[in-house]
Amino acid sequence: MKFEQFGDFQLDVLREVGNIGAGNAATALSKLISKEIDMKVPQVKIIPFDEIADFVGGAESLVVCVFLRVLGNIPGNMFFIISVESAKNLLHELMGIINQDEESFNEMELSALNEIGNILTGSYLSSLADFTKLNMQPSPPAVAIDMAGAILSYGLLEIGHNGDFALTIDTAFFHGNEKISGHFFLIPDPTALPQLFHALGVPLE
């Protein structure tokens, strides 16, 4: 099934799934930092895969990415991508760390970002699994800091990706005056789509 074949009904259902996942991720983040978190209503879109890098500021924009493979009934890939500035704000909120370096993070900071991404993506997948009654398990995550285009290309080449669309959830979390903007990208394998839509009670045609 190609991206262009999605009808309004299928897109609306996927957007609702994305909203639920983002809401659960916000709750997980609030518990993680033990502070109240407000979440902007996420913008959920279905975009062609080759537009993902543009969605996060362009192929040459420096980003922090947590990548994992989704295993189980609905195999696919998941990226949680945030700007370097948002990553620094997140570390400050979570650990009181003030990072003055413009581009780099030390090993402890990277480990913390990896765990944060793991918790947020795990929460997202858990809500989707509950909603669909399907088994969806995350692989151990990997964290990287690089240009968006390089990260996306490497991550997908590693697992031989052959899909052509992504479910994108553009989310902003707020605590006080600090804003942490993140992008979730769920990219189901094409072979997983029929089972996903069947579980959601949505006809493919």
For each residue, the residues with C-beta under 8 A, 3 or more apart:
1: 5 6 190 193 194 204
2: 5 164 165
3: 6 46 48 164 165
4:
5: 1 2
6: 1 3 10 11 14 46 165
7: 10 11
8: 11 12
9: 12 13 202
10: 6 7 13 14 197 202 204
11: 6 7 8 14 15 46
12: 8 9 15 16
13: 9 10 16 17 197 200 202
14: 6 10 11 17 18 44 46 167
15: 11 12 18 19 44 45 46
16: 12 13 19 20
17: 13 14 20 21 128 131 132 167 200
18: 14 15 21 22 42 44 167 168 169 184 186
19: 15 16 22 23 41 42 44 169
20: 16 17 23 24 127 128 131
21: 17 18 24 25 123 124 125 127 128 169 184 186
22: 18 19 25 26 39 42 44 124 169 171 184
23: 19 20 26 27 39 127
24: 20 21 27 28 123 124 126 127
25: 21 22 28 29 120 121 123 124 171 184
26: 22 23 29 30 37 39 171 173
27: 23 24 30 31 37 123
28: 24 25 31 32 119 120 122 123
29: 25 26 32 33 37 116 119 120 173
30: 26 27 33 34 35 36 37
31: 27 28 34
32: 28 29 94 116 119
33: 29 30 37 93 94 175
34: 30 31
35: 30 93 175
36: 30 175
37: 26 27 29 30 33 173 174 175
38: 173 174 175
39: 22 23 26 42 171 172 173 174
40: 171 172 173 174
41: 19
42: 18 19 22 39 169 170 171
43: 169 170
44: 14 15 18 19 22 167 168 169 170
45: 15 168 170
46: 3 6 11 14 15 165 166 167 168
47: 51 52 55 165 166 168
48: 3 51 164 165
49: 52 161 163 164 165 166 187
50:
51: 47 48 54 55
52: 47 49 55 56 79 148 152 166 168 185
53: 56 58 59 148 149 152
54: 51 57 58 59
55: 47 51 52 168 170 183
56: 52 53 61 63 81 83 148 183
57: 54 61 63 83 148
58: 53 54 61 148 149
59: 53 54 147 148 149 150
60: 147 148 149
61: 56 57 58 83 147 148
62: 83 84 103 145 146 147 148
63: 56 57 81 82 83 84 145 146 147 148 151
64: 81 82 83 84 86 87 105 113 143 144 145
65: 79 80 81 143 144 145 146 148 151 155
66: 79 80 81 113 114 116 117 118 120 121 141 142 143
67: 77 78 79 141 142 143 144 151 155
68: 77 78 118 121 138 139 140 141 142
69: 75 76 77 78 138 139 159
70: 74 75 76 77 78 125 136 137 138 139 186 188
71: 75 136 137 138 139
72: 75 129 134 135 136 137
73: 134 135 136 192 195 199
74: 70 132 134 136 188 192 195 196
75: 69 70 71 72 188 189 191 192
76: 69 70 163 186 187 188 189 192
77: 67 68 69 70 155 156 159 161 185 186 187
78: 67 68 69 70 121 124 125 138 184 185 186 187
79: 52 65 66 67 151 152 155 183 184 185 187
80: 65 66 117 120 121 182 183 184 185
81: 56 63 64 65 66 148 151 182 183 185
82: 63 64 86 87 90 180 181 182 183
83: 56 57 61 62 63 64 86 87 181
84: 62 63 64 87 88 102 103 145
85: 88 89
86: 64 82 83 89 90 179 180 181 182
87: 64 82 83 84 90 91 105 113
88: 84 85 91 92 99
89: 85 86 92 93 178 179 180
90: 82 86 87 93 94 113 116 180
91: 87 88 94 95 97 99 105 109 112 113
92: 88 89 95 96 97 98 99 178
93: 33 35 89 90 175 178 180
94: 32 33 90 91 97 112 116
95: 91 92 112
96: 92
97: 91 92 94 109 112
98: 92
99: 88 91 92 105 109
100:
101: 104 105
102: 84
103: 62 84 145
104: 101 145
105: 64 87 91 99 101 109 110 113 145
106: 109 110
107: 110 111
108: 111 112
109: 91 97 99 105 106 112 113
110: 105 106 107 113 114 143 145
111: 107 108 114 115
112: 91 94 95 97 108 109 115 116
113: 64 66 87 90 91 105 109 110 116 117 143
114: 66 110 111 117 118 141 142 143
115: 111 112 118 119
116: 29 32 66 90 94 112 113 119 120
117: 66 80 113 114 120 121 141 143
118: 66 68 114 115 121 122 138 141
119: 28 29 32 115 116 122 123
120: 25 28 29 66 80 116 117 123 124 182 184
121: 25 66 68 78 80 117 118 124 125 138 141 184
122: 28 118 119 125 126 138
123: 21 24 25 27 28 119 120 126 127
124: 21 22 24 25 78 120 121 127 128 169 184 186
125: 21 70 78 121 122 128 129 136 137 138
126: 24 122 123 129 130 136
127: 20 21 23 24 123 124 130 131
128: 17 20 21 124 125 131 132 136 186
129: 72 125 126 132 133 134 135 136
130: 126 127 133
131: 17 20 127 128 200
132: 17 74 128 129 136 196 199 200
133: 129 130 199
134: 72 73 74 129 195 196 199
135: 72 73 129
136: 70 71 72 73 74 125 126 128 129 132
137: 70 71 72 125
138: 68 69 70 71 78 118 121 122 125 141
139: 68 69 70 71
140: 68
141: 66 67 68 114 117 118 121 138
142: 66 67 68 114
143: 64 65 66 67 110 113 114 117
144: 64 65 67 151 154
145: 62 63 64 65 84 103 104 105 110
146: 62 63 65 150 151 154
147: 59 60 61 62 63 150 151
148: 52 53 56 57 58 59 60 61 62 63 65 81 151 152
149: 53 58 59 60 152 153
150: 59 146 147 153 154
151: 63 65 67 79 81 144 146 147 148 154 155
152: 52 53 79 148 149 155 156
153: 149 150 156 157
154: 144 146 150 151 157 158
155: 65 67 77 79 151 152 158 159
156: 77 152 153 159 161 187
157: 153 154 160 161
158: 154 155
159: 69 77 155 156
160: 157
161: 49 77 156 157 187 189
162: 189 190
163: 49 76 166 187 188 189 190
164: 2 3 48 49 190
165: 2 3 6 46 47 48 49 187
166: 46 47 49 52 163 185 186 187
167: 14 17 18 44 46 185 186 187 188
168: 18 44 45 46 47 52 55 183 184 185
169: 18 19 21 22 42 43 44 124 183 184 185 186
170: 42 43 44 45 55 181 183
171: 22 25 26 39 40 42 181 182 183 184
172: 39 40 179 180 181 182
173: 26 29 37 38 39 40 179 180 181 182
174: 37 38 39 40 178 179 180
175: 33 35 36 37 38 93 178 180
176:
177:
178: 89 92 93 174 175
179: 86 89 172 173 174
180: 82 86 89 90 93 172 173 174 175
181: 82 83 86 170 171 172 173
182: 80 81 82 86 120 171 172 173
183: 55 56 79 80 81 82 168 169 170 171
184: 18 21 22 25 78 79 80 120 121 124 168 169 171
185: 52 77 78 79 80 81 166 167 168 169
186: 18 21 70 76 77 78 124 128 166 167 169
187: 49 76 77 78 79 156 161 163 165 166 167
188: 70 74 75 76 163 167 192 193 196
189: 75 76 161 162 163 192 193
190: 1 162 163 164 193
191: 75 194
192: 73 74 75 76 188 189 195 196
193: 1 188 189 190 196 197 204
194: 1 191 197 198 204
195: 73 74 134 192 198 199
196: 74 132 134 188 192 193 199 200
197: 10 13 193 194 200 202 203 204
198: 194 195 201 202
199: 73 132 133 134 195 196
200: 13 17 131 132 196 197
201: 198
202: 9 10 13 197 198
203: 197
204: 1 10 193 194 197
205:
